[in-house]
Amino acid sequence: MSLTLRHTEPAIWSRNFRYYFTARSAGLLSWAMLPVAVAAGLLSDGYALDVVGYAMAFLIGPFAALVLFGGVLADRFTARRMMIAADLANLVAHLLLAVLFLHGIDHLWQLYALLAVAGTANAMFQPGAASTVPLVARDVQGANGVLRTSEALTGLAGPALAGVLVGFGATGGVMLISAVAYGTSAACLLTLRLGAVPAPPAGESLWRNLAAGWREFRSRAWLWGVIVIWMFFAVLSWGPLLPVAAGVLVPEHGATAFGLLNCALGAGTVAGGLLAIRYKPARPLAAGAVAMLAFPLYPLGIVLGWPVGPLAAAQVAVGAGLGFWGVMWATSVQTQVPGEVLNRVHAYEVAGSVGMFPIGSALAGPAVTAFGTDRVLLVGAAVALLAALALLAARPIRTLGRAGNVKST
Protein backbone atom coordinates (compact mmCIF):
# COMPACT_ATOMS: atom_id res chain seq x y z
CA MET A 1 0.00 0.00 0.00
CA SER A 2 1.31 3.44 -0.87
CA LEU A 3 2.85 5.52 1.92
CA THR A 4 1.41 8.60 0.21
CA LEU A 5 -2.14 7.75 1.28
CA ARG A 6 -3.40 9.24 4.53
CA HIS A 7 -5.75 7.06 6.54
CA THR A 8 -7.98 10.09 7.04
CA GLU A 9 -8.74 10.10 3.31
CA PRO A 10 -11.64 8.07 1.93
CA ALA A 11 -10.84 4.41 1.33
CA ILE A 12 -11.67 4.84 -2.36
CA TRP A 13 -12.60 8.35 -3.40
CA SER A 14 -9.44 10.22 -2.45
CA ARG A 15 -8.34 13.26 -4.46
CA ASN A 16 -5.84 11.17 -6.37
CA PHE A 17 -8.37 8.45 -7.13
CA ARG A 18 -10.90 10.97 -8.47
CA TYR A 19 -8.38 12.26 -11.02
CA TYR A 20 -7.19 8.75 -11.82
CA PHE A 21 -10.78 7.57 -12.24
CA THR A 22 -11.45 10.39 -14.71
CA ALA A 23 -8.27 9.64 -16.65
CA ARG A 24 -8.93 5.91 -16.77
CA SER A 25 -12.57 6.35 -17.75
CA ALA A 26 -11.63 8.63 -20.65
CA GLY A 27 -9.07 6.15 -21.95
CA LEU A 28 -11.44 3.22 -21.50
CA LEU A 29 -14.15 5.01 -23.50
CA SER A 30 -11.76 5.37 -26.42
CA TRP A 31 -10.61 1.77 -26.16
CA ALA A 32 -14.22 0.54 -26.08
CA MET A 33 -15.12 2.48 -29.22
CA LEU A 34 -12.09 1.61 -31.33
CA PRO A 35 -12.60 -2.12 -32.15
CA VAL A 36 -16.32 -1.69 -32.91
CA ALA A 37 -15.71 1.43 -35.01
CA VAL A 38 -12.92 -0.21 -37.00
CA ALA A 39 -14.72 -3.56 -37.48
CA ALA A 40 -18.11 -2.09 -38.37
CA GLY A 41 -16.56 0.73 -40.41
CA LEU A 42 -14.50 -1.64 -42.54
CA LEU A 43 -17.43 -4.02 -43.12
CA SER A 44 -19.76 -1.14 -43.95
CA ASP A 45 -17.21 0.09 -46.50
CA GLY A 46 -17.25 -3.31 -48.17
CA TYR A 47 -14.03 -4.83 -46.83
CA ALA A 48 -13.87 -8.59 -46.21
CA LEU A 49 -13.82 -10.34 -42.85
CA ASP A 50 -10.11 -11.11 -43.33
CA VAL A 51 -9.33 -7.38 -43.29
CA VAL A 52 -11.23 -6.96 -40.01
CA GLY A 53 -9.28 -9.82 -38.44
CA TYR A 54 -5.95 -8.38 -39.60
CA ALA A 55 -6.92 -4.94 -38.30
CA MET A 56 -7.65 -6.38 -34.83
CA ALA A 57 -4.35 -8.27 -34.96
CA PHE A 58 -2.40 -5.08 -35.78
CA LEU A 59 -4.13 -3.36 -32.86
CA ILE A 60 -3.54 -6.09 -30.27
CA GLY A 61 -0.30 -7.62 -31.64
CA PRO A 62 2.06 -4.74 -30.73
CA PHE A 63 0.32 -4.46 -27.38
CA ALA A 64 1.00 -8.12 -26.58
CA ALA A 65 4.57 -8.00 -27.94
CA LEU A 66 5.69 -4.82 -26.17
CA VAL A 67 3.79 -4.78 -22.88
CA LEU A 68 6.73 -6.52 -21.11
CA PHE A 69 8.98 -3.59 -21.98
CA GLY A 70 6.20 -1.25 -20.87
CA GLY A 71 6.45 -2.81 -17.41
CA VAL A 72 10.21 -2.27 -17.21
CA LEU A 73 9.97 1.30 -18.54
CA ALA A 74 7.19 2.09 -16.07
CA ASP A 75 9.52 1.04 -13.24
CA ARG A 76 12.41 3.05 -14.62
CA PHE A 77 10.62 6.30 -15.55
CA THR A 78 7.58 6.00 -13.24
CA ALA A 79 4.21 4.70 -14.31
CA ARG A 80 2.62 8.15 -14.52
CA ARG A 81 5.17 9.48 -17.03
CA MET A 82 4.74 6.41 -19.21
CA MET A 83 0.94 6.68 -19.10
CA ILE A 84 0.99 10.37 -20.05
CA ALA A 85 3.36 9.69 -22.96
CA ALA A 86 1.10 6.83 -24.10
CA ASP A 87 -1.99 9.05 -23.96
CA LEU A 88 -0.28 11.70 -26.10
CA ALA A 89 0.78 9.07 -28.65
CA ASN A 90 -2.79 7.77 -28.78
CA LEU A 91 -4.09 11.30 -29.25
CA VAL A 92 -1.91 11.76 -32.35
CA ALA A 93 -2.74 8.29 -33.72
CA HIS A 94 -6.49 8.85 -33.39
CA LEU A 95 -6.31 12.25 -35.05
CA LEU A 96 -4.59 10.58 -38.00
CA LEU A 97 -7.15 7.74 -37.99
CA ALA A 98 -9.87 10.37 -38.17
CA VAL A 99 -8.21 11.91 -41.24
CA LEU A 100 -7.85 8.45 -42.78
CA PHE A 101 -11.51 7.48 -42.37
CA LEU A 102 -12.80 10.93 -43.36
CA HIS A 103 -10.64 11.01 -46.48
CA GLY A 104 -11.00 7.34 -47.37
CA ILE A 105 -8.54 4.47 -46.97
CA ASP A 106 -6.30 4.48 -50.04
CA HIS A 107 -3.88 1.88 -48.66
CA LEU A 108 -4.66 -0.61 -45.90
CA TRP A 109 -1.09 -0.44 -44.59
CA GLN A 110 -1.84 3.10 -43.38
CA LEU A 111 -4.71 1.81 -41.24
CA TYR A 112 -2.65 -1.09 -39.95
CA ALA A 113 0.28 1.19 -39.07
CA LEU A 114 -1.89 3.59 -37.06
CA LEU A 115 -3.60 0.72 -35.24
CA ALA A 116 -0.14 -0.62 -34.41
CA VAL A 117 0.79 2.78 -32.93
CA ALA A 118 -2.37 2.69 -30.80
CA GLY A 119 -1.55 -0.84 -29.66
CA THR A 120 2.02 0.15 -28.80
CA ALA A 121 0.80 3.16 -26.81
CA ASN A 122 -1.54 0.94 -24.81
CA ALA A 123 1.36 -1.46 -24.13
CA MET A 124 3.23 1.45 -22.55
CA PHE A 125 0.14 2.51 -20.56
CA GLN A 126 -1.21 -0.77 -19.21
CA PRO A 127 1.46 -1.87 -16.67
CA GLY A 128 1.24 1.43 -14.82
CA ALA A 129 -2.55 1.36 -14.85
CA ALA A 130 -2.54 -1.65 -12.54
CA SER A 131 0.27 -0.57 -10.22
CA THR A 132 -1.24 2.88 -9.72
CA VAL A 133 -4.45 1.56 -8.14
CA PRO A 134 -2.86 0.64 -4.77
CA LEU A 135 -1.22 4.08 -4.72
CA VAL A 136 -4.46 6.06 -5.02
CA ALA A 137 -6.94 4.01 -2.92
CA ARG A 138 -6.77 2.12 0.38
CA ASP A 139 -9.60 -0.27 -0.53
CA VAL A 140 -7.97 -1.94 -3.55
CA GLN A 141 -10.83 -4.34 -4.36
CA GLY A 142 -13.39 -1.56 -3.98
CA ALA A 143 -11.32 0.69 -6.25
CA ASN A 144 -11.01 -2.12 -8.80
CA GLY A 145 -14.77 -2.62 -8.61
CA VAL A 146 -15.35 1.08 -9.31
CA LEU A 147 -12.88 0.99 -12.19
CA ARG A 148 -14.44 -2.17 -13.60
CA THR A 149 -17.86 -0.50 -13.37
CA SER A 150 -16.43 2.50 -15.21
CA GLU A 151 -14.98 0.16 -17.81
CA ALA A 152 -18.41 -1.40 -18.14
CA LEU A 153 -20.18 1.94 -18.47
CA THR A 154 -17.72 3.08 -21.11
CA GLY A 155 -18.15 -0.34 -22.68
CA LEU A 156 -21.87 0.35 -22.63
CA ALA A 157 -21.66 3.83 -24.14
CA GLY A 158 -18.62 3.40 -26.37
CA PRO A 159 -19.77 0.57 -28.67
CA ALA A 160 -23.28 2.01 -28.92
CA LEU A 161 -21.94 5.46 -29.84
CA ALA A 162 -19.44 3.93 -32.26
CA GLY A 163 -22.13 1.75 -33.89
CA VAL A 164 -24.53 4.67 -34.31
CA LEU A 165 -21.86 6.98 -35.75
CA VAL A 166 -20.58 4.28 -38.12
CA GLY A 167 -24.18 3.63 -39.15
CA PHE A 168 -24.35 7.28 -40.21
CA GLY A 169 -21.02 7.02 -42.02
CA ALA A 170 -19.07 8.94 -39.37
CA THR A 171 -16.26 6.56 -38.42
CA GLY A 172 -13.89 9.54 -38.50
CA GLY A 173 -16.04 11.23 -35.84
CA VAL A 174 -15.44 8.28 -33.50
CA MET A 175 -11.71 8.81 -33.88
CA LEU A 176 -12.02 12.53 -33.09
CA ILE A 177 -13.95 11.76 -29.89
CA SER A 178 -11.25 9.27 -28.94
CA ALA A 179 -8.52 11.85 -29.48
CA VAL A 180 -10.26 14.29 -27.12
CA ALA A 181 -10.66 11.54 -24.52
CA TYR A 182 -6.94 10.72 -24.59
CA GLY A 183 -6.10 14.39 -24.17
CA THR A 184 -8.38 14.50 -21.12
CA SER A 185 -6.67 11.44 -19.66
CA ALA A 186 -3.20 12.95 -20.05
CA ALA A 187 -4.31 16.19 -18.36
CA CYS A 188 -5.80 14.33 -15.37
CA LEU A 189 -2.73 12.15 -14.90
CA LEU A 190 -0.60 15.29 -14.74
CA THR A 191 -2.50 16.32 -11.59
CA LEU A 192 -1.75 13.15 -9.58
CA ARG A 193 0.38 13.54 -6.44
CA LEU A 194 1.89 10.13 -5.84
CA GLY A 195 5.15 10.96 -4.08
CA ALA A 196 7.82 8.24 -3.97
CA VAL A 197 6.81 4.93 -5.56
CA PRO A 198 8.42 1.46 -5.31
CA ALA A 199 11.17 0.96 -7.90
CA PRO A 200 13.77 -1.70 -8.81
CA PRO A 201 17.37 -1.29 -7.58
CA ALA A 202 19.24 1.48 -9.40
CA GLY A 203 21.75 0.46 -12.04
CA GLU A 204 20.15 -2.81 -13.10
CA SER A 205 19.91 -3.47 -16.81
CA LEU A 206 16.66 -3.81 -18.70
CA TRP A 207 17.23 -7.57 -19.08
CA ARG A 208 17.92 -8.02 -15.37
CA ASN A 209 14.72 -6.14 -14.64
CA LEU A 210 12.82 -8.46 -16.98
CA ALA A 211 14.46 -11.53 -15.41
CA ALA A 212 13.51 -10.39 -11.91
CA GLY A 213 9.92 -9.91 -13.03
CA TRP A 214 9.92 -13.37 -14.61
CA ARG A 215 11.18 -14.98 -11.38
CA GLU A 216 8.40 -13.33 -9.42
CA PHE A 217 5.85 -14.36 -12.05
CA ARG A 218 6.83 -18.03 -12.27
CA SER A 219 7.12 -18.41 -8.47
CA ARG A 220 3.34 -18.11 -8.14
CA ALA A 221 1.53 -21.18 -9.49
CA TRP A 222 -1.87 -19.50 -9.27
CA LEU A 223 -0.58 -16.63 -11.42
CA TRP A 224 1.03 -18.53 -14.27
CA GLY A 225 -1.67 -21.20 -14.08
CA VAL A 226 -4.37 -18.66 -14.92
CA ILE A 227 -2.28 -17.27 -17.77
CA VAL A 228 -1.69 -20.70 -19.36
CA ILE A 229 -5.43 -21.39 -19.31
CA TRP A 230 -6.16 -17.91 -20.63
CA MET A 231 -3.80 -18.38 -23.57
CA PHE A 232 -5.90 -21.25 -24.93
CA PHE A 233 -9.09 -19.30 -24.23
CA ALA A 234 -7.75 -16.24 -26.06
CA VAL A 235 -6.63 -17.96 -29.26
CA LEU A 236 -9.60 -20.33 -29.64
CA SER A 237 -12.52 -18.39 -28.16
CA TRP A 238 -12.00 -14.77 -27.14
CA GLY A 239 -9.79 -13.70 -30.07
CA PRO A 240 -11.99 -14.91 -32.94
CA LEU A 241 -15.29 -13.86 -31.36
CA LEU A 242 -15.44 -10.17 -32.32
CA PRO A 243 -14.57 -10.49 -36.03
CA VAL A 244 -16.66 -13.68 -36.47
CA ALA A 245 -19.63 -12.16 -34.64
CA ALA A 246 -19.29 -8.98 -36.71
CA GLY A 247 -19.22 -11.02 -39.90
CA VAL A 248 -22.53 -12.68 -38.97
CA LEU A 249 -24.39 -9.88 -37.19
CA VAL A 250 -23.48 -6.73 -39.18
CA PRO A 251 -24.81 -8.09 -42.53
CA GLU A 252 -27.87 -9.59 -40.83
CA HIS A 253 -28.82 -6.89 -38.32
CA GLY A 254 -26.70 -3.83 -39.23
CA ALA A 255 -23.83 -1.94 -37.60
CA THR A 256 -26.11 -0.22 -35.08
CA ALA A 257 -27.46 -3.52 -33.75
CA PHE A 258 -23.93 -4.88 -33.51
CA GLY A 259 -22.92 -1.83 -31.49
CA LEU A 260 -25.92 -2.26 -29.20
CA LEU A 261 -25.08 -5.91 -28.59
CA ASN A 262 -21.61 -4.85 -27.47
CA CYS A 263 -23.35 -2.20 -25.40
CA ALA A 264 -25.30 -5.00 -23.66
CA LEU A 265 -21.97 -6.60 -22.80
CA GLY A 266 -21.04 -3.36 -21.07
CA ALA A 267 -24.32 -3.35 -19.15
CA GLY A 268 -23.57 -6.79 -17.80
CA THR A 269 -20.06 -5.75 -16.83
CA VAL A 270 -21.58 -2.88 -14.80
CA ALA A 271 -23.53 -5.45 -12.81
CA GLY A 272 -20.44 -7.61 -12.33
CA GLY A 273 -18.35 -4.64 -11.19
CA LEU A 274 -20.99 -3.41 -8.75
CA LEU A 275 -21.30 -6.89 -7.27
CA ALA A 276 -17.53 -7.07 -6.86
CA ILE A 277 -17.48 -3.80 -4.87
CA ARG A 278 -19.68 -5.36 -2.17
CA TYR A 279 -19.03 -9.10 -2.34
CA LYS A 280 -15.55 -10.10 -1.17
CA PRO A 281 -15.28 -13.89 -1.34
CA ALA A 282 -12.69 -15.79 0.67
CA ARG A 283 -11.48 -17.44 -2.56
CA PRO A 284 -11.69 -14.70 -5.19
CA LEU A 285 -10.37 -16.61 -8.21
CA ALA A 286 -12.68 -19.56 -7.59
CA ALA A 287 -15.66 -17.21 -7.39
CA GLY A 288 -14.52 -15.43 -10.56
CA ALA A 289 -14.16 -18.74 -12.42
CA VAL A 290 -17.77 -19.65 -11.58
CA ALA A 291 -18.86 -16.32 -13.04
CA MET A 292 -16.95 -17.11 -16.27
CA LEU A 293 -19.24 -20.09 -16.93
CA ALA A 294 -21.64 -17.64 -18.61
CA PHE A 295 -19.25 -16.85 -21.49
CA PRO A 296 -20.41 -19.60 -23.93
CA LEU A 297 -23.97 -18.17 -24.06
CA TYR A 298 -23.19 -15.51 -26.68
CA PRO A 299 -21.42 -17.65 -29.33
CA LEU A 300 -24.04 -20.38 -28.83
CA GLY A 301 -26.81 -17.84 -29.33
CA ILE A 302 -25.28 -16.71 -32.64
CA VAL A 303 -25.06 -20.33 -33.84
CA LEU A 304 -28.68 -20.97 -32.85
CA GLY A 305 -29.84 -17.86 -34.72
CA TRP A 306 -31.23 -16.01 -31.73
CA PRO A 307 -32.75 -12.59 -32.48
CA VAL A 308 -31.16 -9.43 -31.13
CA GLY A 309 -33.14 -9.43 -27.85
CA PRO A 310 -31.99 -12.85 -26.57
CA LEU A 311 -28.48 -12.17 -27.84
CA ALA A 312 -28.45 -8.96 -25.82
CA ALA A 313 -29.56 -10.89 -22.73
CA ALA A 314 -26.75 -13.37 -23.32
CA GLN A 315 -24.28 -10.51 -23.60
CA VAL A 316 -25.49 -9.10 -20.27
CA ALA A 317 -24.79 -12.46 -18.59
CA VAL A 318 -21.40 -12.74 -20.29
CA GLY A 319 -20.52 -9.18 -19.25
CA ALA A 320 -21.49 -9.82 -15.63
CA GLY A 321 -19.21 -12.84 -15.53
CA LEU A 322 -16.31 -11.01 -17.17
CA GLY A 323 -16.75 -7.99 -14.92
CA PHE A 324 -16.73 -10.00 -11.71
CA TRP A 325 -13.79 -12.16 -12.81
CA GLY A 326 -11.82 -9.07 -13.82
CA VAL A 327 -12.09 -7.50 -10.37
CA MET A 328 -11.19 -10.74 -8.59
CA TRP A 329 -8.15 -11.21 -10.85
CA ALA A 330 -6.89 -7.62 -10.74
CA THR A 331 -7.24 -7.42 -6.95
CA SER A 332 -5.43 -10.75 -6.47
CA VAL A 333 -2.48 -9.58 -8.57
CA GLN A 334 -2.28 -6.10 -7.06
CA THR A 335 -2.51 -7.23 -3.43
CA GLN A 336 -0.31 -10.36 -3.56
CA VAL A 337 2.64 -9.10 -5.64
CA PRO A 338 5.20 -6.69 -4.09
CA GLY A 339 4.94 -3.12 -5.36
CA GLU A 340 8.55 -2.92 -6.57
CA VAL A 341 7.95 -5.69 -9.13
CA LEU A 342 4.22 -5.22 -9.75
CA ASN A 343 4.62 -3.31 -13.05
CA ARG A 344 6.76 -6.10 -14.50
CA VAL A 345 4.70 -8.98 -13.13
CA HIS A 346 1.54 -7.31 -14.42
CA ALA A 347 3.23 -6.88 -17.79
CA TYR A 348 3.98 -10.63 -17.91
CA GLU A 349 0.41 -11.56 -17.04
CA VAL A 350 -1.00 -9.12 -19.60
CA ALA A 351 1.40 -10.38 -22.28
CA GLY A 352 0.37 -13.95 -21.59
CA SER A 353 -3.34 -13.35 -21.31
CA VAL A 354 -3.59 -10.98 -24.28
CA GLY A 355 -0.71 -12.36 -26.33
CA MET A 356 -2.77 -15.05 -28.02
CA PHE A 357 -5.66 -12.68 -28.83
CA PRO A 358 -4.17 -11.31 -32.09
CA ILE A 359 -3.45 -14.84 -33.27
CA GLY A 360 -7.05 -15.84 -32.70
CA SER A 361 -8.28 -12.63 -34.31
CA ALA A 362 -6.04 -12.98 -37.37
CA LEU A 363 -7.02 -16.65 -37.83
CA ALA A 364 -10.75 -15.91 -37.58
CA GLY A 365 -11.23 -15.32 -41.30
CA PRO A 366 -9.20 -18.33 -42.51
CA ALA A 367 -10.84 -20.53 -39.87
CA VAL A 368 -14.32 -19.51 -41.05
CA THR A 369 -13.29 -20.22 -44.65
CA ALA A 370 -11.91 -23.64 -43.73
CA PHE A 371 -14.44 -24.84 -41.17
CA GLY A 372 -17.48 -22.56 -41.39
CA THR A 373 -18.83 -19.91 -39.03
CA ASP A 374 -20.86 -22.28 -36.86
CA ARG A 375 -17.95 -24.60 -36.16
CA VAL A 376 -15.65 -21.75 -35.21
CA LEU A 377 -18.25 -20.36 -32.81
CA LEU A 378 -19.03 -23.78 -31.32
CA VAL A 379 -15.34 -24.47 -30.71
CA GLY A 380 -15.10 -21.06 -29.04
CA ALA A 381 -18.05 -21.84 -26.77
CA ALA A 382 -16.61 -25.24 -25.81
CA VAL A 383 -13.16 -23.81 -25.08
CA ALA A 384 -14.67 -21.05 -22.92
CA LEU A 385 -16.53 -23.65 -20.86
CA LEU A 386 -13.43 -25.82 -20.50
CA ALA A 387 -11.33 -22.81 -19.49
CA ALA A 388 -13.70 -21.94 -16.63
CA LEU A 389 -13.72 -25.57 -15.48
CA ALA A 390 -9.91 -25.71 -15.66
CA LEU A 391 -9.67 -22.63 -13.42
CA LEU A 392 -11.83 -24.42 -10.86
CA ALA A 393 -9.94 -27.71 -11.19
CA ALA A 394 -6.46 -26.22 -10.60
CA ARG A 395 -5.83 -26.29 -6.85
CA PRO A 396 -3.49 -23.25 -6.58
CA ILE A 397 -6.08 -21.14 -8.42
CA ARG A 398 -9.16 -22.57 -6.71
CA THR A 399 -7.75 -22.30 -3.18
CA LEU A 400 -6.03 -18.90 -3.42
CA GLY A 401 -7.35 -16.78 -0.56
CA ARG A 402 -7.71 -13.06 -0.15
CA ALA A 403 -4.53 -11.10 0.64
CA GLY A 404 -3.37 -12.06 4.11
CA ASN A 405 -5.22 -15.39 3.90
CA VAL A 406 -3.44 -17.24 1.10
CA LYS A 407 -4.28 -20.92 0.91
CA SER A 408 -1.74 -21.86 -1.74
CA THR A 409 0.76 -20.28 -4.10
Secondary structure, 3 states (H helix, E strand, C coil): CCCCCCCCCCCCCCHHHHHHHHHHHHHHHHHHHHHHHHHHHHHHCCCCHHHHHHHHHHHHHHHHHHHHHHHHHHHHHCHHHHHHHHHHHHHHHHHHHHHHHHHCCCCHHHHHHHHHHHHHHHHHHHHHHHHHHHHHCCCHHHHHHHHHHHHHHHHHHHHHHHHHHHHCCCHHHHHHHHHHHHHHHHHHHHCCCCCCCCCCCCCCCHHHHHHHHHHHHHCCHHHHHHHHHHHHHHHHHHHHHHHHHHHHHHHHHCHHHHHHHHHHHHHHHHHHHHHHHHCCCCCHHHHHHHHHHHCCHHHHHHHCCCCHHHHHHHHHHHHHHHHHHHHHHHHHHHHHCCHHHHHHHHHHHHHHHHHCHHHHHHCHHHHHHHHCHHHHHHHHHHHHHHHHHHHHHCHHHHCCCCCCCCCCC
